[in-house]
Amino acid sequence: MSNELSKNGHGCASHKHDPHRIQRFDGFPYFVTRIVPALYDVILLPTEMNEASLIAYSVHQACSNKLDACLVLSENRGLWFTPEGGKSFSSHTPWGGILMTGGLKTCREFYTSAELEERASRLDVIVGEARRRSGYINGDPSHGGRPATEQELEDLSGTGSSGMPKGLVECPNCGGLKGECLGTVEHYKKSILPVHCQCDNNNRCARCGNVLYERKLSSNYFEPSDGRIWYVPGFCCFDHVCPDFV
Protein backbone atom coordinates (compact mmCIF):
# COMPACT_ATOMS: atom_id res chain seq x y z
CA MET A 1 0.00 0.00 0.00
CA SER A 2 1.49 3.33 -1.05
CA ASN A 3 2.29 5.71 1.77
CA GLU A 4 0.87 8.46 -0.44
CA LEU A 5 -2.58 6.86 -0.54
CA SER A 6 -3.28 6.08 3.11
CA LYS A 7 -1.95 7.15 6.47
CA ASN A 8 -1.56 4.26 8.88
CA GLY A 9 -0.69 4.47 12.55
CA HIS A 10 0.29 1.61 14.87
CA GLY A 11 -1.77 -1.47 14.06
CA CYS A 12 -2.88 -0.06 10.71
CA ALA A 13 -0.31 -1.52 8.32
CA SER A 14 -1.38 -3.85 5.54
CA HIS A 15 -2.30 -7.32 6.85
CA LYS A 16 -1.20 -10.47 5.01
CA HIS A 17 -3.66 -13.03 3.64
CA ASP A 18 -4.27 -15.65 0.97
CA PRO A 19 -6.93 -14.29 -1.44
CA HIS A 20 -7.95 -17.81 -2.50
CA ARG A 21 -8.90 -19.03 0.98
CA ILE A 22 -12.63 -19.36 1.74
CA GLN A 23 -13.78 -19.56 5.35
CA ARG A 24 -17.09 -20.77 6.70
CA PHE A 25 -17.93 -20.88 10.39
CA ASP A 26 -20.93 -22.73 11.79
CA GLY A 27 -20.61 -21.70 15.45
CA PHE A 28 -24.01 -19.98 15.60
CA PRO A 29 -25.10 -17.58 16.92
CA TYR A 30 -22.50 -14.89 16.32
CA PHE A 31 -22.17 -11.28 15.19
CA VAL A 32 -19.79 -10.62 12.28
CA THR A 33 -18.52 -7.20 11.19
CA ARG A 34 -16.76 -6.35 7.95
CA ILE A 35 -13.55 -4.47 8.78
CA VAL A 36 -12.37 -4.28 5.15
CA PRO A 37 -13.69 -6.30 2.17
CA ALA A 38 -11.56 -9.38 2.96
CA LEU A 39 -11.42 -9.22 6.79
CA TYR A 40 -14.27 -9.95 9.21
CA ASP A 41 -14.42 -9.73 13.01
CA VAL A 42 -16.54 -12.35 14.84
CA ILE A 43 -18.18 -11.96 18.25
CA LEU A 44 -19.57 -15.24 19.59
CA LEU A 45 -22.97 -15.00 21.28
CA PRO A 46 -24.47 -17.38 23.89
CA THR A 47 -26.97 -19.98 22.69
CA GLU A 48 -28.94 -19.27 25.89
CA MET A 49 -29.98 -15.85 24.58
CA ASN A 50 -33.38 -15.85 22.88
CA GLU A 51 -33.75 -14.27 19.44
CA ALA A 52 -35.19 -11.01 20.78
CA SER A 53 -32.18 -10.57 23.10
CA LEU A 54 -29.74 -11.42 20.31
CA ILE A 55 -31.35 -8.83 18.06
CA ALA A 56 -31.34 -6.17 20.81
CA TYR A 57 -27.65 -6.80 21.42
CA SER A 58 -26.84 -6.70 17.69
CA VAL A 59 -28.73 -3.44 17.13
CA HIS A 60 -26.66 -1.80 19.88
CA GLN A 61 -23.40 -3.17 18.47
CA ALA A 62 -24.21 -2.22 14.89
CA CYS A 63 -25.50 1.25 15.74
CA SER A 64 -22.29 1.97 17.67
CA ASN A 65 -19.77 0.66 15.14
CA LYS A 66 -21.59 1.94 12.00
CA LEU A 67 -20.02 -0.78 9.85
CA ASP A 68 -21.47 -3.49 7.62
CA ALA A 69 -22.43 -6.35 9.92
CA CYS A 70 -24.67 -9.39 10.32
CA LEU A 71 -26.20 -11.29 13.23
CA VAL A 72 -25.81 -14.89 12.08
CA LEU A 73 -28.51 -17.03 13.68
CA SER A 74 -28.10 -20.14 11.51
CA GLU A 75 -26.68 -21.19 8.16
CA ASN A 76 -29.67 -19.67 6.32
CA ARG A 77 -30.91 -16.92 8.66
CA GLY A 78 -29.18 -13.64 9.34
CA LEU A 79 -30.04 -10.06 10.23
CA TRP A 80 -27.96 -7.64 8.14
CA PHE A 81 -26.98 -4.11 9.17
CA THR A 82 -25.68 -1.24 7.04
CA PRO A 83 -23.58 1.71 8.27
CA GLU A 84 -26.52 4.01 7.44
CA GLY A 85 -28.76 2.22 9.96
CA GLY A 86 -30.65 -0.15 7.68
CA LYS A 87 -31.40 -3.71 8.79
CA SER A 88 -33.12 -6.66 7.13
CA PHE A 89 -33.44 -10.43 7.56
CA SER A 90 -32.07 -12.67 4.82
CA SER A 91 -31.61 -16.37 4.12
CA HIS A 92 -28.09 -15.50 2.91
CA THR A 93 -25.41 -15.30 5.60
CA PRO A 94 -21.73 -14.21 5.38
CA TRP A 95 -19.08 -16.56 4.03
CA GLY A 96 -15.61 -16.24 2.60
CA GLY A 97 -12.81 -13.87 3.46
CA ILE A 98 -10.64 -14.02 6.56
CA LEU A 99 -12.06 -14.34 10.05
CA MET A 100 -10.61 -12.82 13.20
CA THR A 101 -11.93 -12.19 16.69
CA GLY A 102 -11.28 -9.62 19.40
CA GLY A 103 -10.75 -6.68 17.08
CA LEU A 104 -13.94 -4.93 18.15
CA LYS A 105 -15.08 -4.66 21.76
CA THR A 106 -18.48 -6.11 22.53
CA CYS A 107 -21.06 -3.81 24.13
CA ARG A 108 -21.51 -6.27 27.00
CA GLU A 109 -19.70 -9.20 28.58
CA PHE A 110 -21.14 -12.71 28.34
CA TYR A 111 -20.89 -15.54 30.82
CA THR A 112 -18.72 -18.34 29.52
CA SER A 113 -19.94 -21.90 29.26
CA ALA A 114 -18.48 -25.17 28.06
CA GLU A 115 -20.49 -24.85 24.87
CA LEU A 116 -19.29 -21.26 24.22
CA GLU A 117 -15.70 -22.26 24.91
CA GLU A 118 -15.99 -25.15 22.44
CA ARG A 119 -17.15 -22.77 19.69
CA ALA A 120 -14.39 -20.33 20.62
CA SER A 121 -11.81 -23.11 20.26
CA ARG A 122 -13.06 -23.93 16.77
CA LEU A 123 -12.97 -20.26 15.80
CA ASP A 124 -9.43 -19.94 17.18
CA VAL A 125 -8.30 -22.72 14.83
CA ILE A 126 -9.64 -20.80 11.81
CA VAL A 127 -8.11 -17.52 13.02
CA GLY A 128 -4.78 -19.22 13.70
CA GLU A 129 -4.69 -20.73 10.21
CA ALA A 130 -5.30 -17.30 8.71
CA ARG A 131 -2.36 -15.82 10.61
CA ARG A 132 -0.01 -18.43 9.19
CA ARG A 133 -0.92 -17.69 5.57
CA SER A 134 0.99 -15.37 3.27
CA GLY A 135 -0.34 -12.42 1.28
CA TYR A 136 -1.77 -9.10 2.42
CA ILE A 137 -5.02 -7.21 2.97
CA ASN A 138 -5.69 -3.69 1.73
CA GLY A 139 -8.62 -1.41 2.36
CA ASP A 140 -11.08 -0.55 -0.41
CA PRO A 141 -8.91 -0.09 -3.54
CA SER A 142 -11.42 2.42 -4.93
CA HIS A 143 -11.23 4.46 -1.71
CA GLY A 144 -15.01 4.71 -1.91
CA GLY A 145 -14.77 6.64 -5.14
CA ARG A 146 -16.10 6.29 -8.67
CA PRO A 147 -14.85 7.27 -12.13
CA ALA A 148 -15.41 10.95 -12.87
CA THR A 149 -17.47 11.96 -15.88
CA GLU A 150 -15.93 14.18 -18.54
CA GLN A 151 -17.97 17.10 -17.22
CA GLU A 152 -16.77 16.49 -13.66
CA LEU A 153 -13.15 16.34 -14.83
CA GLU A 154 -13.64 19.73 -16.44
CA ASP A 155 -15.55 21.30 -13.54
CA LEU A 156 -13.47 19.94 -10.63
CA SER A 157 -9.91 20.00 -11.95
CA GLY A 158 -7.53 22.25 -10.08
CA THR A 159 -8.30 24.26 -6.97
CA GLY A 160 -10.82 26.94 -6.09
CA SER A 161 -10.11 30.55 -5.09
CA SER A 162 -9.32 29.34 -1.57
CA GLY A 163 -6.61 27.04 -2.88
CA MET A 164 -8.57 23.95 -1.82
CA PRO A 165 -9.81 21.19 -4.14
CA LYS A 166 -12.95 22.15 -6.04
CA GLY A 167 -16.06 20.44 -4.72
CA LEU A 168 -15.14 20.69 -1.03
CA VAL A 169 -16.79 23.07 1.44
CA GLU A 170 -15.86 24.07 4.96
CA CYS A 171 -17.81 22.46 7.78
CA PRO A 172 -19.37 25.18 9.97
CA ASN A 173 -18.79 23.08 13.09
CA CYS A 174 -15.22 21.74 12.94
CA GLY A 175 -13.79 23.84 10.10
CA GLY A 176 -12.68 20.77 8.16
CA LEU A 177 -13.46 20.24 4.49
CA LYS A 178 -16.05 17.84 3.16
CA GLY A 179 -17.88 17.04 -0.06
CA GLU A 180 -16.75 15.32 -3.27
CA CYS A 181 -13.66 16.11 -5.30
CA LEU A 182 -11.09 14.61 -7.63
CA GLY A 183 -8.29 12.61 -6.02
CA THR A 184 -5.01 14.39 -5.36
CA VAL A 185 -2.57 11.57 -6.22
CA GLU A 186 -1.99 10.23 -9.72
CA HIS A 187 -3.96 6.98 -9.41
CA TYR A 188 -7.10 8.80 -8.23
CA LYS A 189 -6.95 12.03 -10.25
CA LYS A 190 -9.79 10.80 -12.46
CA SER A 191 -11.91 9.52 -9.56
CA ILE A 192 -14.56 11.36 -7.57
CA LEU A 193 -13.79 10.75 -3.91
CA PRO A 194 -16.17 11.45 -0.99
CA VAL A 195 -14.38 13.50 1.67
CA HIS A 196 -15.45 13.67 5.32
CA CYS A 197 -14.69 16.14 8.08
CA GLN A 198 -14.23 15.11 11.71
CA CYS A 199 -17.92 15.74 12.46
CA ASP A 200 -18.72 12.82 10.15
CA ASN A 201 -16.73 10.38 12.31
CA ASN A 202 -19.53 8.19 13.69
CA ASN A 203 -17.68 4.88 14.16
CA ARG A 204 -17.82 4.34 17.92
CA CYS A 205 -16.78 1.60 20.27
CA ALA A 206 -19.82 -0.31 21.52
CA ARG A 207 -18.18 -0.76 24.92
CA CYS A 208 -17.01 2.75 25.89
CA GLY A 209 -18.75 4.95 23.31
CA ASN A 210 -15.59 6.73 22.17
CA VAL A 211 -14.65 6.94 18.49
CA LEU A 212 -12.80 3.89 17.15
CA TYR A 213 -10.27 6.08 15.34
CA GLU A 214 -9.54 9.78 14.98
CA ARG A 215 -11.17 9.78 11.54
CA LYS A 216 -14.14 8.02 9.97
CA LEU A 217 -13.22 4.47 8.95
CA SER A 218 -12.94 3.44 5.29
CA SER A 219 -13.22 7.07 4.23
CA ASN A 220 -11.20 10.00 2.90
CA TYR A 221 -10.24 13.28 4.51
CA PHE A 222 -8.42 16.40 3.35
CA GLU A 223 -5.10 17.23 5.05
CA PRO A 224 -4.43 21.01 4.77
CA SER A 225 -0.74 20.65 5.69
CA ASP A 226 0.06 18.89 2.39
CA GLY A 227 -3.07 19.62 0.34
CA ARG A 228 -3.83 15.93 -0.22
CA ILE A 229 -6.74 13.56 0.19
CA TRP A 230 -5.86 10.68 2.52
CA TYR A 231 -7.67 7.35 2.94
CA VAL A 232 -8.37 5.72 6.34
CA PRO A 233 -8.54 1.88 6.05
CA GLY A 234 -11.14 0.15 8.19
CA PHE A 235 -8.53 -1.79 10.16
CA CYS A 236 -7.41 1.46 11.82
CA CYS A 237 -10.15 0.57 14.33
CA PHE A 238 -7.67 -1.87 15.88
CA ASP A 239 -5.83 1.11 17.38
CA HIS A 240 -8.74 1.78 19.74
CA VAL A 241 -8.27 1.19 23.46
CA CYS A 242 -11.12 1.79 25.93
CA PRO A 243 -10.03 4.27 28.65
CA ASP A 244 -10.60 1.82 31.52
CA PHE A 245 -8.45 -0.82 29.79
CA VAL A 246 -5.32 1.36 29.97
CORPEBEL-V613920 format. One record per residue. N is the residue number from 0. RES is the residue in one small letter. SS is DSSP state (~ for helix, > for strand, _ for the rest). OMEGA is omega in radians with two decimals (* if undefined). Layout:
# CORPEBEL-V613920
n=N res=RES ss=SS omega=OMEGA
n=N res=RES ss=SS omega=OMEGA
This chain:
# CORPEBEL-V613920
n=0 res=m ss=_ omega=-3.10
n=1 res=s ss=_ omega=3.11
n=2 res=n ss=_ omega=3.12
n=3 res=e ss=_ omega=-3.03
n=4 res=l ss=_ omega=3.09
n=5 res=s ss=> omega=3.09
n=6 res=k ss=_ omega=-3.10
n=7 res=n ss=_ omega=3.03
n=8 res=g ss=_ omega=3.11
n=9 res=h ss=_ omega=3.13
n=10 res=g ss=_ omega=-3.06
n=11 res=c ss=_ omega=3.08
n=12 res=a ss=_ omega=3.10
n=13 res=s ss=_ omega=-3.13
n=14 res=h ss=> omega=-3.05
n=15 res=k ss=_ omega=3.09
n=16 res=h ss=_ omega=3.07
n=17 res=d ss=_ omega=-3.04
n=18 res=p ss=_ omega=-3.10
n=19 res=h ss=_ omega=-3.09
n=20 res=r ss=_ omega=3.07
n=21 res=i ss=_ omega=-3.13
n=22 res=q ss=_ omega=2.99
n=23 res=r ss=_ omega=3.12
n=24 res=f ss=_ omega=-3.06
n=25 res=d ss=_ omega=-3.12
n=26 res=g ss=_ omega=-3.09
n=27 res=f ss=_ omega=-0.08
n=28 res=p ss=_ omega=3.05
n=29 res=y ss=> omega=-3.14
n=30 res=f ss=> omega=-3.09
n=31 res=v ss=> omega=-3.10
n=32 res=t ss=> omega=3.08
n=33 res=r ss=> omega=3.10
n=34 res=i ss=> omega=2.94
n=35 res=v ss=> omega=-3.02
n=36 res=p ss=_ omega=-3.09
n=37 res=a ss=_ omega=-3.02
n=38 res=l ss=> omega=-3.04
n=39 res=y ss=> omega=3.13
n=40 res=d ss=> omega=-3.08
n=41 res=v ss=> omega=3.00
n=42 res=i ss=> omega=3.13
n=43 res=l ss=> omega=-3.11
n=44 res=l ss=_ omega=-3.09
n=45 res=p ss=_ omega=3.07
n=46 res=t ss=_ omega=-3.13
n=47 res=e ss=_ omega=3.13
n=48 res=m ss=_ omega=3.07
n=49 res=n ss=_ omega=-3.04
n=50 res=e ss=~ omega=3.14
n=51 res=a ss=~ omega=3.14
n=52 res=s ss=~ omega=3.10
n=53 res=l ss=~ omega=3.14
n=54 res=i ss=~ omega=3.13
n=55 res=a ss=~ omega=3.09
n=56 res=y ss=~ omega=-3.06
n=57 res=s ss=~ omega=3.10
n=58 res=v ss=~ omega=3.12
n=59 res=h ss=~ omega=-3.11
n=60 res=q ss=~ omega=-3.09
n=61 res=a ss=~ omega=-3.13
n=62 res=c ss=~ omega=3.09
n=63 res=s ss=~ omega=-3.05
n=64 res=n ss=~ omega=-3.10
n=65 res=k ss=_ omega=3.10
n=66 res=l ss=_ omega=3.05
n=67 res=d ss=_ omega=-3.07
n=68 res=a ss=> omega=3.13
n=69 res=c ss=> omega=2.93
n=70 res=l ss=> omega=-3.08
n=71 res=v ss=> omega=-3.09
n=72 res=l ss=> omega=3.10
n=73 res=s ss=> omega=-3.11
n=74 res=e ss=_ omega=-3.08
n=75 res=n ss=_ omega=3.08
n=76 res=r ss=> omega=3.13
n=77 res=g ss=> omega=3.06
n=78 res=l ss=> omega=-3.05
n=79 res=w ss=> omega=3.11
n=80 res=f ss=> omega=3.05
n=81 res=t ss=_ omega=3.12
n=82 res=p ss=_ omega=-3.11
n=83 res=e ss=_ omega=3.10
n=84 res=g ss=_ omega=3.12
n=85 res=g ss=_ omega=3.06
n=86 res=k ss=> omega=-3.11
n=87 res=s ss=> omega=3.07
n=88 res=f ss=> omega=3.12
n=89 res=s ss=> omega=3.04
n=90 res=s ss=_ omega=3.09
n=91 res=h ss=_ omega=3.13
n=92 res=t ss=_ omega=-3.04
n=93 res=p ss=_ omega=3.00
n=94 res=w ss=_ omega=3.14
n=95 res=g ss=_ omega=3.13
n=96 res=g ss=_ omega=-3.09
n=97 res=i ss=> omega=-3.12
n=98 res=l ss=> omega=3.02
n=99 res=m ss=> omega=3.09
n=100 res=t ss=> omega=3.12
n=101 res=g ss=_ omega=3.14
n=102 res=g ss=_ omega=3.11
n=103 res=l ss=_ omega=3.09
n=104 res=k ss=_ omega=3.07
n=105 res=t ss=_ omega=-3.08
n=106 res=c ss=_ omega=3.07
n=107 res=r ss=_ omega=3.10
n=108 res=e ss=_ omega=3.13
n=109 res=f ss=_ omega=3.05
n=110 res=y ss=_ omega=3.12
n=111 res=t ss=_ omega=3.07
n=112 res=s ss=_ omega=3.12
n=113 res=a ss=~ omega=-3.13
n=114 res=e ss=~ omega=3.13
n=115 res=l ss=~ omega=3.12
n=116 res=e ss=~ omega=3.11
n=117 res=e ss=~ omega=3.10
n=118 res=r ss=~ omega=3.12
n=119 res=a ss=~ omega=3.12
n=120 res=s ss=~ omega=3.12
n=121 res=r ss=~ omega=3.10
n=122 res=l ss=~ omega=3.14
n=123 res=d ss=~ omega=3.11
n=124 res=v ss=~ omega=3.13
n=125 res=i ss=~ omega=-3.14
n=126 res=v ss=~ omega=-3.14
n=127 res=g ss=~ omega=3.10
n=128 res=e ss=~ omega=3.14
n=129 res=a ss=~ omega=-3.11
n=130 res=r ss=~ omega=-3.10
n=131 res=r ss=_ omega=-3.13
n=132 res=r ss=_ omega=3.10
n=133 res=s ss=_ omega=-3.11
n=134 res=g ss=_ omega=3.12
n=135 res=y ss=_ omega=3.12
n=136 res=i ss=> omega=3.02
n=137 res=n ss=_ omega=2.97
n=138 res=g ss=_ omega=3.14
n=139 res=d ss=_ omega=-3.10
n=140 res=p ss=_ omega=3.11
n=141 res=s ss=_ omega=-3.06
n=142 res=h ss=_ omega=3.12
n=143 res=g ss=_ omega=-3.06
n=144 res=g ss=_ omega=3.12
n=145 res=r ss=> omega=3.12
n=146 res=p ss=> omega=3.11
n=147 res=a ss=_ omega=3.04
n=148 res=t ss=_ omega=3.11
n=149 res=e ss=~ omega=3.13
n=150 res=q ss=~ omega=3.12
n=151 res=e ss=~ omega=3.09
n=152 res=l ss=~ omega=3.13
n=153 res=e ss=~ omega=-3.06
n=154 res=d ss=~ omega=-2.98
n=155 res=l ss=~ omega=3.11
n=156 res=s ss=_ omega=3.13
n=157 res=g ss=_ omega=-3.12
n=158 res=t ss=> omega=3.10
n=159 res=g ss=_ omega=-3.12
n=160 res=s ss=_ omega=3.13
n=161 res=s ss=_ omega=-3.09
n=162 res=g ss=_ omega=3.14
n=163 res=m ss=_ omega=-3.14
n=164 res=p ss=> omega=3.10
n=165 res=k ss=_ omega=-3.13
n=166 res=g ss=_ omega=3.14
n=167 res=l ss=> omega=3.11
n=168 res=v ss=> omega=-3.13
n=169 res=e ss=> omega=3.10
n=170 res=c ss=_ omega=-3.13
n=171 res=p ss=_ omega=-3.10
n=172 res=n ss=_ omega=-3.07
n=173 res=c ss=_ omega=-3.14
n=174 res=g ss=_ omega=3.10
n=175 res=g ss=_ omega=-3.14
n=176 res=l ss=> omega=3.08
n=177 res=k ss=> omega=-3.11
n=178 res=g ss=> omega=3.11
n=179 res=e ss=> omega=-3.14
n=180 res=c ss=> omega=3.04
n=181 res=l ss=> omega=3.10
n=182 res=g ss=_ omega=-3.06
n=183 res=t ss=_ omega=3.06
n=184 res=v ss=_ omega=-2.92
n=185 res=e ss=~ omega=-3.05
n=186 res=h ss=~ omega=-3.05
n=187 res=y ss=~ omega=-3.08
n=188 res=k ss=_ omega=3.07
n=189 res=k ss=_ omega=3.11
n=190 res=s ss=> omega=3.01
n=191 res=i ss=> omega=-3.10
n=192 res=l ss=> omega=3.00
n=193 res=p ss=> omega=-3.10
n=194 res=v ss=> omega=-3.08
n=195 res=h ss=_ omega=3.02
n=196 res=c ss=_ omega=-3.10
n=197 res=q ss=~ omega=3.10
n=198 res=c ss=~ omega=-3.13
n=199 res=d ss=~ omega=-3.09
n=200 res=n ss=_ omega=-3.09
n=201 res=n ss=_ omega=3.11
n=202 res=n ss=_ omega=-3.05
n=203 res=r ss=> omega=3.07
n=204 res=c ss=_ omega=-3.13
n=205 res=a ss=_ omega=-3.10
n=206 res=r ss=_ omega=-3.04
n=207 res=c ss=_ omega=3.11
n=208 res=g ss=_ omega=3.11
n=209 res=n ss=_ omega=-3.14
n=210 res=v ss=> omega=-3.13
n=211 res=l ss=_ omega=3.13
n=212 res=y ss=_ omega=-3.07
n=213 res=e ss=_ omega=3.10
n=214 res=r ss=_ omega=3.10
n=215 res=k ss=_ omega=-3.09
n=216 res=l ss=_ omega=3.12
n=217 res=s ss=_ omega=-3.11
n=218 res=s ss=> omega=-3.14
n=219 res=n ss=> omega=3.01
n=220 res=y ss=> omega=3.14
n=221 res=f ss=> omega=3.11
n=222 res=e ss=> omega=-3.07
n=223 res=p ss=_ omega=-3.09
n=224 res=s ss=_ omega=3.13
n=225 res=d ss=_ omega=3.09
n=226 res=g ss=_ omega=-3.09
n=227 res=r ss=> omega=3.01
n=228 res=i ss=> omega=-3.13
n=229 res=w ss=> omega=-3.14
n=230 res=y ss=> omega=3.12
n=231 res=v ss=> omega=3.13
n=232 res=p ss=_ omega=-3.12
n=233 res=g ss=~ omega=-3.09
n=234 res=f ss=~ omega=2.97
n=235 res=c ss=~ omega=3.10
n=236 res=c ss=~ omega=-3.12
n=237 res=f ss=~ omega=3.08
n=238 res=d ss=~ omega=-3.01
n=239 res=h ss=_ omega=3.03
n=240 res=v ss=_ omega=3.10
n=241 res=c ss=_ omega=-3.08
n=242 res=p ss=~ omega=-3.09
n=243 res=d ss=~ omega=3.04
n=244 res=f ss=~ omega=-3.07
n=245 res=v ss=_ omega=*
